[in-house]
Amino acid sequence: APPVKVTATKVVAKPATAPNPAPTPAPAPAPTPTSTPTPTTPTTTKHTNDTVPKPQTSQACPYLDTISRPLLDFDQLKTCSVTLTRSSVYSCLVCGKYFSGRGPSTPAFTHSVESSHNVFVSLTGPSGLPVPPKFYCLPDSYEIKHEPSLLDIAEAVNPFHSPSTVSTIDSNVELSSSAFGGKYLRGYVSLNNLSKTDYISTTVQSLCHVRPLRDYFLRCSELSLYGSVHNVNVQSGEVGCLVLRFGEVVRKVWSGGRFRVALDPQDLVQEVVLLSKGKFVIGRQGNASEFMTWLVNMLHRGILNLMDKKTRKKKKTVITEVFQGTVVVRSITTKKKNAAAAEEFNDSILSSKDKPEDDAGELEVSETDVTTNFLNLTLDIPHKPLFKDDDKGGLVIPQEPISELLAKFDGKRYVDVVTGGNLTKKRYTIQKLPKYLVLHLGRFTQNQFGKTEKNPTVITFPVDNLAMGQYLDFSGGGSINAPPVSSLSSMSVSSLKSTASALKIPPSSIAGCEKSDLVNLITSALTSPRSNSYDLVSSVCHTSPVNVDSTAKDALQSGGYKAHVRHDASQQWFEIDENEVKPTMPQLVALSECLVLVFVKRE
């Protein structure tokens, strides 16, 4: 070639032997890059079925028009359709099927070659836990980044809620649209019944409307779902995994970009079945009251396991901050001094109505006071009547106000409990009330034939302004953050002013007050009925089918559940019954056969 002359502008000459070489045809259409990628060193990420190096490059994918959104469903159990594994699962955006891995000889790679389906999205990581959605083009194995047309799919896979969205989510009154044109209100979507799992769905619906618990999982503040939590060895069947699955359901319920209106909680139900060890399973109806107690305790344990060791020692989670109160239990146990005398004493009671005088001195009475924390309160419903109505021939369904059931905790009445052949009288006194009060109504009892009977007594309760001040012992403070009334006189003036401000006493009433006046102000604020009033947030009720011979069947297995939830912005009540969400009146909520009631304390 002739020599090249270099002028002021630097020019690089091409070889004369090949002025314009023809491009070599490729077996597959090559993607057109939008920008020249920066040369980087290829890095290899360790996945179960991934051994191919993955260069960190971004290219425009020419196969985005092959995505079929009507076939996509990200609520299914995230397992590979070929190997049934749950690690490194990807979803094909063309046919909607799940495959594991994306390296050579993996199910996802093989599917892309055989079916010419090229666009995939990541669902789970190597541990089987959810990961941030990333889009890949196979078999070329490059990541698709900064593509606006895929934002709706990323929102459907794992909804993201910014702090500004969480703070204004309760004031939302606009309906959202699904990919199929269905309209729904965020937070008020139905959960599909997976063969008698409606007790799980209604319980989750009820907890999704507890505002501090919901905001905690929407923000994922302390869980770090996609960061440090993967450094913890969390596997399926552990309490930590249950927390992650529950948080995933909460974010999807409150998402405004769902593809389908109804939600399938398959991942959450699978974890419940594994952790409960056969107590709560698919295909057998469960008790929503028992499941609520189990789920709240497991969430508390799971959140503790996901925390670091220093924070875990405090044993405080969002569960304890929201639901935990304090109750004092006084137990009076009457028993004989020895077992032989106790048996003789029991026989004498059965043979005569009066207690023998010579046995009075052999009784041993012990009294104990135990202060314990509670996450819910169980109310005993009076037994249903044995006789039928003379006019219509049916059973009389009585009504009882909830105040009669709450009298169990007034600190005056004793409840008889027989344990180990000894009679124990227990008296309950509430010292501190939680921010959210969960009441369980004991409707189900098991008879001697192994069947579950239901008490149909209608418990009437106020939807708004449930007064709990009359059941409080104010020596314990009466509030979860308030000091005991008896200790107010020993507090300093500055501490009293801080307490008065926390109780939202007007500053004009605090200014210029002496210590005695401050004590009187705080005492009246703590003992005021308005300061201990609760409003209903949600409820879970059990419905029985209309059947003449319903007494011969198991009441628990033959019935179903539905939930009632309140919309704060419009004060409208909604009834969620399996796949149907419809508005209802608060009067009907108060007359339903409720099993679980969730109240929130008034500000």
C-alpha positions in Angstrom: 0.0 0.0 0.0 1.2 3.6 -0.7 2.5 5.5 2.4 0.0 7.6 4.2 0.6 11.3 4.7 -0.4 12.8 8.1 -1.6 16.4 8.1 -3.0 18.6 11.0 -6.0 16.3 11.3 -5.1 12.8 12.2 -6.4 10.3 9.6 -6.2 6.5 9.8 -6.1 4.8 6.4 -7.7 1.5 5.7 -5.9 -1.4 3.9 -6.1 -1.2 0.1 -6.5 -5.0 -0.3 -10.0 -4.9 1.3 -11.7 -1.5 0.8 -15.3 -2.5 1.7 -15.5 -6.0 3.1 -19.0 -7.6 2.9 -20.6 -8.5 6.2 -20.8 -12.1 7.2 -24.4 -13.3 7.5 -25.4 -14.3 11.0 -27.7 -17.3 11.8 -30.0 -15.1 13.9 -30.9 -11.4 13.6 -28.5 -9.4 15.7 -29.9 -6.7 18.0 -29.1 -3.1 17.0 -27.3 -1.4 19.8 -28.6 2.0 20.8 -25.2 3.2 22.1 -21.7 1.9 22.0 -21.2 -0.1 25.2 -18.3 0.7 27.5 -15.8 -2.1 27.5 -16.1 -3.9 30.8 -14.6 -7.1 32.2 -17.2 -9.9 32.0 -18.3 -11.1 35.5 -19.8 -14.4 36.3 -22.7 -14.6 38.8 -23.1 -17.8 40.7 -26.6 -19.2 40.1 -27.9 -22.8 40.4 -28.4 -23.2 36.7 -26.2 -20.3 35.5 -22.6 -20.9 34.6 -22.3 -18.6 31.5 -20.5 -15.2 32.0 -22.8 -12.3 31.8 -21.4 -9.1 30.5 -22.9 -6.0 32.1 -24.1 -4.4 28.9 -27.4 -3.0 27.8 -28.9 -3.5 24.3 -32.2 -2.7 22.7 -34.1 -5.9 22.2 -35.8 -6.4 18.8 -38.2 -9.0 20.3 -40.3 -6.8 22.6 -43.2 -6.9 20.3 -43.5 -10.7 20.9 -44.5 -10.2 24.6 -48.1 -11.4 25.2 -49.4 -9.6 28.4 -52.8 -11.5 28.5 -50.8 -14.8 29.2 -48.8 -13.4 32.1 -49.6 -14.3 35.7 -47.1 -13.6 38.4 -49.2 -14.8 41.3 -48.6 -18.5 40.6 -46.3 -20.6 42.6 -42.8 -19.7 41.4 -41.4 -23.1 40.4 -39.8 -24.3 37.2 -42.3 -26.1 34.9 -39.6 -28.6 33.9 -37.5 -29.3 37.0 -40.0 -28.1 39.7 -37.1 -26.2 41.4 -37.7 -22.8 43.0 -34.2 -21.3 42.6 -33.3 -18.9 39.8 -36.7 -19.0 38.2 -37.5 -16.9 35.1 -40.8 -16.2 33.4 -41.1 -16.3 29.6 -42.9 -13.1 28.6 -44.2 -14.8 25.4 -46.0 -17.8 26.8 -46.1 -17.0 30.5 -44.4 -20.3 31.6 -41.7 -20.5 34.3 -38.3 -21.9 33.7 -35.1 -22.1 35.8 -31.7 -20.8 34.8 -30.6 -19.0 31.6 -27.2 -20.5 30.9 -26.6 -23.2 28.3 -28.5 -26.5 28.7 -30.9 -24.9 31.3 -34.7 -25.1 30.8 -35.0 -21.4 30.0 -32.2 -21.5 27.4 -33.6 -24.6 25.8 -37.1 -23.2 25.7 -35.9 -20.0 24.0 -34.1 -22.0 21.3 -36.8 -24.5 20.6 -39.8 -22.1 20.8 -38.1 -18.9 19.6 -39.3 -17.1 22.8 -36.6 -14.6 23.6 -37.7 -12.2 26.4 -37.6 -13.4 30.0 -37.9 -11.7 33.4 -36.3 -12.9 36.7 -38.6 -13.9 39.5 -36.5 -15.7 42.2 -32.8 -15.9 43.1 -30.6 -18.8 43.9 -32.2 -19.2 47.4 -35.7 -19.2 46.0 -36.6 -15.8 47.4 -37.9 -12.9 45.2 -35.4 -10.7 43.5 -35.7 -7.3 41.7 -37.2 -8.0 38.3 -34.5 -7.9 35.5 -35.2 -8.5 31.8 -33.0 -10.7 29.6 -33.0 -11.7 26.0 -32.2 -15.4 25.3 -30.3 -17.2 23.9 -28.1 -14.1 23.3 -28.0 -13.6 27.1 -27.9 -9.9 27.5 -29.8 -7.7 29.9 -32.5 -5.3 28.7 -32.2 -2.0 30.6 -33.9 1.3 30.5 -36.9 0.1 28.5 -40.1 2.2 29.3 -42.4 -0.4 27.8 -41.5 -2.9 30.4 -42.3 -0.8 33.5 -45.8 -2.2 33.8 -44.4 -5.7 33.9 -41.9 -4.8 36.6 -44.7 -3.3 38.6 -46.8 -6.4 38.3 -43.8 -8.7 39.3 -42.8 -6.7 42.4 -44.7 -3.5 43.1 -42.7 -0.6 44.4 -44.1 2.0 46.8 -42.3 5.2 47.4 -42.5 7.0 50.7 -44.7 9.7 49.1 -47.1 7.1 47.8 -47.3 5.4 51.1 -48.1 8.6 52.9 -51.0 9.4 50.6 -52.3 5.9 49.9 -55.2 6.2 52.3 -56.6 9.3 50.6 -56.9 7.5 47.2 -60.4 7.3 45.8 -59.6 6.7 42.2 -60.1 3.3 40.6 -57.2 1.5 39.0 -57.4 -0.5 35.8 -56.0 -4.0 35.3 -54.4 -5.2 32.0 -57.8 -6.7 31.0 -59.8 -3.5 31.7 -61.1 -4.5 35.1 -61.6 -1.7 37.6 -60.6 -2.0 41.3 -59.7 0.1 44.3 -56.2 -0.2 45.6 -56.2 -2.3 48.8 -59.6 -3.7 48.2 -59.0 -6.6 45.9 -60.1 -10.2 46.4 -57.8 -13.2 47.2 -58.7 -16.4 45.4 -59.9 -19.3 47.4 -57.5 -22.3 46.8 -59.9 -25.0 48.1 -61.1 -23.9 51.5 -58.4 -21.4 52.2 -60.8 -18.5 52.6 -59.9 -18.3 56.3 -56.3 -17.4 55.2 -57.5 -14.9 52.7 -59.8 -13.0 55.0 -57.3 -12.9 57.8 -54.6 -11.5 55.4 -57.2 -9.0 54.2 -57.9 -7.9 57.7 -54.2 -7.4 58.6 -53.6 -5.6 55.3 -55.7 -2.7 56.6 -53.7 -2.3 59.9 -52.0 0.9 58.9 -48.6 0.7 60.7 -48.2 -3.0 59.7 -49.1 -2.2 56.1 -46.8 0.8 55.9 -44.0 -1.3 57.4 -44.2 -3.9 54.6 -44.8 -1.3 51.9 -41.6 0.5 52.8 -39.7 -2.6 53.7 -37.9 -0.4 56.1 -36.1 -3.0 58.3 -36.3 -6.1 56.1 -34.0 -5.0 53.2 -35.7 -7.7 51.1 -33.3 -7.5 48.2 -30.1 -6.5 50.1 -28.7 -7.8 53.3 -31.5 -10.3 53.8 -29.9 -12.5 51.1 -26.9 -12.7 53.3 -29.1 -14.5 55.9 -29.7 -18.1 55.0 -33.5 -17.9 54.7 -35.0 -21.0 53.1 -38.6 -22.1 52.3 -40.3 -23.4 55.4 -38.7 -21.0 57.8 -40.4 -18.1 59.6 -38.2 -15.6 57.8 -39.5 -16.8 54.5 -43.1 -16.4 55.7 -42.5 -12.7 56.5 -41.2 -12.2 53.0 -44.2 -13.9 51.4 -46.6 -11.9 53.6 -44.9 -8.7 52.6 -45.1 -9.6 48.9 -48.9 -10.1 49.3 -49.3 -6.8 51.1 -47.5 -4.9 48.3 -49.6 -6.6 45.6 -52.9 -5.9 47.4 -52.0 -2.2 47.5 -50.6 -2.0 44.0 -52.2 0.1 41.3 -50.7 -1.7 38.4 -52.0 -5.2 38.6 -52.5 -7.4 35.5 -55.4 -9.3 37.1 -57.9 -7.9 39.7 -58.0 -11.1 41.8 -54.8 -12.1 43.6 -53.6 -15.7 44.0 -51.7 -16.1 47.4 -50.1 -19.4 46.4 -46.6 -18.6 47.7 -48.0 -17.5 51.0 -50.3 -20.5 51.4 -47.4 -22.8 50.6 -45.3 -21.3 53.4 -48.3 -21.5 55.8 -48.7 -25.2 55.1 -45.0 -26.0 55.6 -44.7 -24.0 58.8 -47.9 -25.1 60.5 -47.0 -28.8 60.1 -50.4 -29.9 59.0 -52.5 -27.6 61.2 -53.5 -25.3 58.3 -53.7 -27.1 55.0 -55.3 -26.7 51.6 -58.6 -28.6 51.3 -59.6 -28.4 55.0 -61.3 -25.4 56.5 -59.6 -23.8 59.4 -60.5 -21.6 62.3 -59.8 -17.9 61.4 -59.4 -17.0 65.0 -56.7 -19.6 65.6 -55.0 -18.7 62.3 -54.9 -15.0 63.2 -53.2 -15.8 66.5 -50.7 -18.2 64.8 -49.9 -15.8 61.9 -49.3 -12.7 64.1 -46.9 -14.7 66.4 -45.1 -16.2 63.4 -44.6 -12.7 61.9 -43.2 -11.5 65.1 -40.7 -14.4 65.3 -39.8 -14.0 61.6 -39.1 -10.3 61.8 -36.9 -10.9 64.8 -34.9 -13.6 62.8 -34.3 -11.1 59.9 -32.9 -8.5 62.3 -29.3 -8.2 63.4 -28.3 -9.6 66.7 -28.1 -6.3 68.5 -31.6 -5.2 67.5 -33.0 -8.8 68.0 -32.1 -8.6 71.8 -34.7 -5.9 72.3 -37.4 -8.3 71.2 -39.5 -5.4 69.8 -41.0 -5.5 66.3 -43.8 -3.8 64.5 -46.1 -6.5 65.8 -45.5 -5.6 69.5 -45.7 -1.9 68.8 -49.1 -2.3 67.1 -50.9 -5.2 68.9 -49.3 -5.6 72.3 -51.0 -4.7 75.6 -50.7 -5.7 79.2 -53.1 -7.6 81.5 -52.8 -8.8 85.1 -54.1 -12.2 85.9 -55.0 -13.1 89.5 -55.3 -16.8 90.0 -56.9 -18.4 93.1 -56.3 -22.1 93.2 -58.1 -24.5 95.6 -56.6 -27.9 96.0 -56.1 -30.7 98.6 -52.8 -31.0 100.4 -52.2 -34.6 99.1 -53.6 -36.6 96.1 -55.3 -39.3 98.2 -57.2 -36.7 100.2 -58.1 -34.8 97.1 -59.7 -37.9 95.5 -61.6 -38.6 98.7 -62.7 -35.0 98.8 -64.0 -35.1 95.2 -66.0 -38.2 95.9 -67.6 -36.6 99.0 -68.6 -33.6 96.9 -70.3 -35.9 94.3 -72.1 -37.9 97.1 -73.4 -34.9 99.0 -74.5 -31.4 98.2 -72.8 -29.8 101.2 -69.0 -29.8 101.8 -68.0 -31.8 104.9 -66.9 -29.7 107.8 -63.9 -31.9 108.6 -62.4 -31.4 105.1 -62.5 -27.7 105.3 -59.2 -27.5 107.1 -57.4 -29.8 104.5 -57.9 -27.4 101.6 -55.0 -25.3 100.4 -55.7 -22.0 98.8 -53.0 -20.1 96.8 -53.2 -16.7 95.2 -50.8 -15.5 92.4 -50.7 -12.3 90.4 -49.0 -12.5 87.0 -48.5 -9.6 84.6 -48.4 -10.7 81.0 -48.5 -9.2 77.6 -51.2 -10.0 75.0 -51.6 -9.6 71.3 -55.3 -10.3 71.3 -58.2 -10.8 73.8 -60.5 -13.8 73.6 -64.2 -13.2 74.6 -66.4 -16.1 75.7 -69.9 -16.2 74.1 -72.7 -17.6 76.2 -74.1 -21.0 75.2 -76.9 -21.1 72.7 -80.4 -22.1 74.0 -81.4 -25.7 74.0 -85.1 -25.2 73.3 -86.8 -24.3 70.0 -89.0 -21.4 69.2 -92.7 -22.3 69.7 -93.9 -20.2 66.8 -91.7 -21.2 64.0 -90.0 -24.3 65.3 -86.5 -23.0 64.9 -83.8 -22.3 67.4 -83.9 -19.0 69.2 -80.8 -16.9 68.1 -80.0 -14.7 71.1 -78.2 -11.3 71.0 -75.6 -10.2 73.4 -73.9 -6.8 73.6 -70.1 -6.9 73.4 -70.0 -5.0 76.8 -71.3 -8.2 78.5 -68.4 -10.1 77.0 -65.8 -7.5 77.9 -66.9 -7.6 81.5 -64.5 -10.5 81.8 -61.7 -7.9 81.9 -63.2 -5.4 84.4 -61.1 -6.7 87.3 -64.1 -7.7 89.3 -65.4 -11.0 87.9 -63.8 -14.4 88.3 -63.8 -17.1 85.7 -63.7 -20.7 86.8 -61.1 -22.9 85.2 -60.4 -26.6 86.0 -56.8 -27.7 85.4 -55.4 -31.0 86.7 -58.4 -31.7 88.8 -58.0 -28.4 90.7 -60.4 -25.5 90.6 -58.8 -22.2 89.6 -60.6 -18.9 89.7 -59.0 -16.3 87.4 -59.6 -12.5 87.3 -58.3 -10.4 84.4 -57.4 -6.7 84.7 -56.2 -4.7 81.7 -53.4 -2.3 82.5 -52.4 -1.1 79.1 -54.3 -1.1 75.9 -52.6 -1.4 72.5 -53.0 0.9 69.5 -54.8 -1.8 67.6 -57.1 -4.0 69.7 -57.8 -7.5 68.3 -60.8 -9.3 69.8 -61.5 -13.0 69.2 -65.0 -14.3 69.7 -65.1 -18.0 70.7 -67.8 -19.3 68.5 -66.5 -22.9 67.8 -66.4 -25.7 70.3 -65.8 -29.4 69.6 -68.3 -31.9 70.9 -67.7 -35.5 72.1 -68.3 -36.9 68.6 -65.4 -35.0 67.2 -67.5 -32.5 65.3 -67.2 -28.7 65.6 -70.3 -26.9 66.8 -70.9 -23.2 66.2 -72.5 -20.7 68.5 -74.8 -18.5 66.3 -75.3 -15.8 69.0 -75.3 -12.4 67.4 -72.8 -10.1 69.2 -73.8 -6.5 68.8 -71.0 -3.9 68.9 -70.5 -0.3 67.9 -68.7 0.3 64.7 -67.4 3.6 66.0 -66.5 4.7 69.6 -66.1 1.4 71.5 -65.4 2.6 75.0 -62.7 0.6 76.8 -61.9 3.0 79.6 -64.2 1.3 82.1 -62.2 -1.9 81.8 -58.8 -0.3 82.5 -56.9 -0.3 85.7 -55.3 3.2 85.5 -52.6 2.3 88.0 -50.8 0.8 85.0 -51.1 3.9 82.8 -54.1 2.8 80.7 -52.1 3.5 77.5 -49.2 1.7 76.0 -47.1 4.9 76.2 -48.6 6.6 79.3 -47.1 6.5 82.8 -49.1 5.0 85.7 -51.5 7.4 87.4 -50.0 6.6 90.7 -46.5 7.7 89.6 -47.5 11.1 88.3 -47.0 12.9 91.6 -43.4 11.8 91.7 -42.5 13.0 88.2 -40.8 16.3 87.5 -42.6 19.3 86.0 -40.7 18.9 82.7 -41.6 15.2 82.5 -45.2 16.1 83.2 -45.3 18.7 80.4 -43.8 16.2 78.0 -46.4 13.7 79.0 -49.2 16.3 78.6 -47.9 17.2 75.1 -47.8 13.5 74.1 -51.4 13.2 75.2 -52.2 16.1 72.9 -53.4 18.4 75.7 -53.6 22.0 74.3 -50.5 24.1 75.1 -52.7 26.9 76.3 -53.9 24.6 79.1 -50.3 23.6 80.0 -48.8 27.0 80.1 -48.7 28.5 83.6 -49.8 25.4 85.4 -48.3 24.2 88.6 -47.3 20.6 89.3 -50.6 19.7 91.0 -52.6 21.2 88.1 -50.5 19.2 85.6 -51.1 16.0 87.5 -54.9 16.7 87.5 -54.8 17.5 83.7 -53.0 14.3 82.8 -55.1 12.1 85.2 -58.3 13.4 83.6 -56.9 12.9 80.1 -56.0 9.3 80.9 -59.3 8.4 82.6 -61.4 10.2 80.0 -63.7 7.8 78.0 -62.7 9.6 74.8 -59.0 8.8 75.3 -59.7 5.1 75.3 -62.2 4.8 72.5 -61.8 2.5 69.5 -63.1 2.4 66.0 -63.6 -0.8 63.9 -61.1 -1.2 61.1 -61.9 -4.7 59.8 -63.6 -7.9 60.8 -63.7 -11.5 59.8 -67.1 -13.3 60.0 -68.1 -16.9 59.4 -71.2 -17.7 57.3 -73.1 -21.0 57.5 -75.2 -22.4 54.6 -78.9 -22.4 54.8 -79.6 -26.1 55.5 -82.4 -27.6 57.5 -80.2 -30.5 58.8 -77.2 -28.2 59.5 -76.8 -29.6 63.0 -75.8 -33.0 61.7 -72.8 -31.5 59.8 -69.5 -30.1 60.9 -70.2 -26.4 61.2 -66.6 -25.4 60.5 -66.2 -27.4 57.4 -69.6 -26.6 55.9 -69.3 -22.8 56.2 -67.1 -20.1 54.7 -65.6 -16.8 55.6 -65.8 -13.2 54.4 -64.1 -10.0 55.5 -65.4 -6.4 56.1 -63.0 -3.5 55.7 -63.4 0.2 55.9 -62.2 2.8 53.4 -60.9 5.7 55.4 -61.2 8.4 52.7 -64.9 7.8 51.9 -65.8 6.0 55.2 -67.4 3.3 53.0 -67.5 -0.3 54.1 -66.7 -3.1 51.7 -67.6 -6.8 51.9 -65.0 -9.2 50.4 -66.4 -12.6 49.8 -63.9 -14.7 47.8 -63.8 -13.1 44.3 -66.5 -10.5 45.0 -65.9 -7.1 46.4 -69.1 -5.0 47.0 -70.0 -2.1 49.2 -72.1 -2.7 52.3 -73.6 -0.8 55.2 -72.0 -0.5 58.7 -75.3 -1.7 60.3 -74.9 -5.1 58.5 -71.3 -5.4 59.7 -72.4 -5.0 63.3 -75.0 -7.7 62.9 -72.9 -10.4 61.2 -71.5 -13.5 62.9 -68.1 -12.0 63.5 -65.2 -14.1 64.6 -62.3 -11.6 64.6 -62.7 -7.8 65.3 -59.8 -5.4 64.7 -60.2 -1.9 66.3 -57.9 1.1 66.2 -57.5 3.6 69.0 -58.8 7.1 68.4 -56.1 9.8 68.1 
